[in-house]
Amino acid sequence: MSRSILTGILRFVGILIYSAALAFVLLMVGFSEGKVLDFSAAASGANPLPLIAISLVCWIILLALPIWLAVAFLKRFALRLRGS
């Protein structure tokens, strides 16, 4: 199997996994009316650690991963500009 085919398959699988995670987080946020993203409400509960962890994971999926993908895209675009 060539490297480009393997890279394409890995990218496709990564996109599928990220899409499923994003859909799950958006459903969680929608059904909780945004309360799952509120750190102060999570910290004030009786058992704050699991709620804070869930909130943190939601924020990571919503913000950090799209930023990481955008940076990767810009790096690849810059390499193409240098190559041509």
N, C-alpha and C positions, 0 to 999 in steps of 0.2 A: 504494500500500500504506500503510495507516495505521501510525502509530507503535507502537500497542499490539500489533499483529500482528507487526511486525518485532521488537519487544522480546521477545515470547513465543517467536518462532523462535530468536532469539539465546540466550535462556535455555535452551531445550531443547537446542540444539547444545552449549552450554557444559556442561550436565549430562551429556550423552553423552560429551564429551571427558574430563571429570573422572572419570566412572565407568570409562572405559576405562583411564585412567592409574592410578586407584586399584586396579583389578583387576590390572593389570600389576605394580604395586609389591607388592601382597599376594602374588601368585604368586612374585615374586622373593624376598621375605622368607621365604615358606614353603619354597621349594626350597633356599634357602641356610641354613635353620634360624636365621634372624635375624642371621647374620653380616654381611649387607650393611648393617645399621644400625650396626655397631660401628666408630666412627671410629678407635679405637686399633689395632684389627686391620688396618684399611685403611692406616693410616699406617706400620705396621711392615713392610709388604710390600716387594718389590723395586721396584715401580713404583706408588708410592702415589697420585699425582695423579688418575688415572682412577677409582680405587676410592673416593677421598675425594669426588670429584664425584658418583659414583653414589650414595653414601651420603647426601650432602647433598640431592640431588634427591629421594631416597626420603623423607627427613625432611620436606622442604618439602611434598611431596604428602600425606603422612600427617598433618601437624600444621598447617601454615600455611594451607592452602586451606580446611579445615573451619572454622578460627577466623575467617578472612576472610568466609566465607559466613554464619557465625553473627552477626558484627558487622553485615553488610549486612541480614540479616533483622531484627535488633533496631532498626536505624535506620529501616527501613521501618515496623515496628510502632510506633515512637515517633511517626513522622509521621502515621500513621493515628489515633493517640490524640489528637494535637494538633488534627487536622482535625475530629474528631467532637465 
